[in-house]
């Protein structure tokens, strides 16, 4: 696959179906939960959770801070954060079946279901947030990123990945800049990292500071 032009028809159908289908995404992930890791990690060499956790560890120093893992899925990020000795991590996902798998990992203090096209009822509850794999093509849109940023206290870190193919094809850098000006958050750094290696898809990891007030 060309690194310059993303060709949706050339990637694994399990991914292209997620990226392009109008079918309920929650239902898709519910059906995929049992084979998610064998398909994505083992077959496609998914590494986003590893790179994002490493970057998070470089940014968030306090190992006892209260962290929310948004789109936690089967708990891959939570497991990586545990290796870095973070002790206060909650997880949330919109897929009930994914959460069931995640619960068996026993790496989260609390798990709950939430759709981040909407904000939490109790915002600004966390000291930091990590979100891996949520933003790609289709729903949720980059304009929903503010719902994740609002989970943390003022002037707190948010480490959020964006699918690199979508980043380029949808010109998301411009949209993120518009959103930052609209809501007052700061994008401190954008890091190119690994995502799904066998599909030749990279990621952008956004290091964001929530608004100061």
ChimeraX attribute file (.defattr): number of C-alpha atoms within 10 A of each C-alpha:
attribute: neighborCount
match mode: 1-to-1
recipient: residues
	/A:1	12
	/A:2	7
	/A:3	10
	/A:4	9
	/A:5	10
	/A:6	17
	/A:7	12
	/A:8	15
	/A:9	9
	/A:10	10
	/A:11	16
	/A:12	12
	/A:13	11
	/A:14	12
	/A:15	13
	/A:16	15
	/A:17	16
	/A:18	18
	/A:19	16
	/A:20	12
	/A:21	12
	/A:22	10
	/A:23	10
	/A:24	10
	/A:25	18
	/A:26	16
	/A:27	13
	/A:28	15
	/A:29	18
	/A:30	18
	/A:31	14
	/A:32	16
	/A:33	20
	/A:34	15
	/A:35	10
	/A:36	17
	/A:37	17
	/A:38	12
	/A:39	14
	/A:40	16
	/A:41	18
	/A:42	10
	/A:43	12
	/A:44	17
	/A:45	18
	/A:46	20
	/A:47	18
	/A:48	26
	/A:49	25
	/A:50	19
	/A:51	20
	/A:52	29
	/A:53	24
	/A:54	15
	/A:55	17
	/A:56	22
	/A:57	17
	/A:58	9
	/A:59	13
	/A:60	18
	/A:61	10
	/A:62	13
	/A:63	16
	/A:64	12
	/A:65	15
	/A:66	18
	/A:67	28
	/A:68	28
	/A:69	25
	/A:70	25
	/A:71	25
	/A:72	28
	/A:73	29
	/A:74	24
	/A:75	26
	/A:76	20
	/A:77	25
	/A:78	28
	/A:79	20
	/A:80	19
	/A:81	27
	/A:82	16
	/A:83	12
	/A:84	14
	/A:85	13
	/A:86	21
	/A:87	19
	/A:88	18
	/A:89	24
	/A:90	20
	/A:91	29
	/A:92	25
	/A:93	24
	/A:94	21
	/A:95	25
	/A:96	19
	/A:97	20
	/A:98	25
	/A:99	24
	/A:100	17
	/A:101	16
	/A:102	24
	/A:103	17
	/A:104	11
	/A:105	14
	/A:106	12
	/A:107	23
	/A:108	24
	/A:109	14
	/A:110	13
	/A:111	19
	/A:112	13
	/A:113	15
	/A:114	17
	/A:115	16
	/A:116	21
	/A:117	16
	/A:118	13
	/A:119	17
	/A:120	15
	/A:121	7
	/A:122	8
	/A:123	14
	/A:124	17
	/A:125	14
	/A:126	21
	/A:127	20
	/A:128	26
	/A:129	27
	/A:130	27
	/A:131	27
	/A:132	26
	/A:133	18
	/A:134	21
	/A:135	21
	/A:136	21
	/A:137	19
	/A:138	14
	/A:139	18
	/A:140	16
	/A:141	14
	/A:142	20
	/A:143	14
	/A:144	16
	/A:145	21
	/A:146	19
	/A:147	16
	/A:148	25
	/A:149	29
	/A:150	22
	/A:151	25
	/A:152	24
	/A:153	20
	/A:154	17
	/A:155	16
	/A:156	21
	/A:157	25
	/A:158	30
	/A:159	26
	/A:160	25
	/A:161	27
	/A:162	25
	/A:163	24
	/A:164	24
	/A:165	22
	/A:166	20
	/A:167	21
	/A:168	14
	/A:169	12
	/A:170	13
	/A:171	11
	/A:172	19
	/A:173	14
	/A:174	11
	/A:175	13
	/A:176	18
	/A:177	13
	/A:178	13
	/A:179	18
	/A:180	19
	/A:181	10
	/A:182	10
	/A:183	12
	/A:184	14
	/A:185	23
	/A:186	21
	/A:187	17
	/A:188	10
	/A:189	13
	/A:190	16
	/A:191	13
	/A:192	15
	/A:193	20
	/A:194	22
	/A:195	27
	/A:196	19
	/A:197	15
	/A:198	14
	/A:199	15
	/A:200	17
	/A:201	19
	/A:202	22
	/A:203	26
	/A:204	24
	/A:205	26
	/A:206	22
	/A:207	21
	/A:208	21
	/A:209	23
	/A:210	26
	/A:211	17
	/A:212	11
	/A:213	8
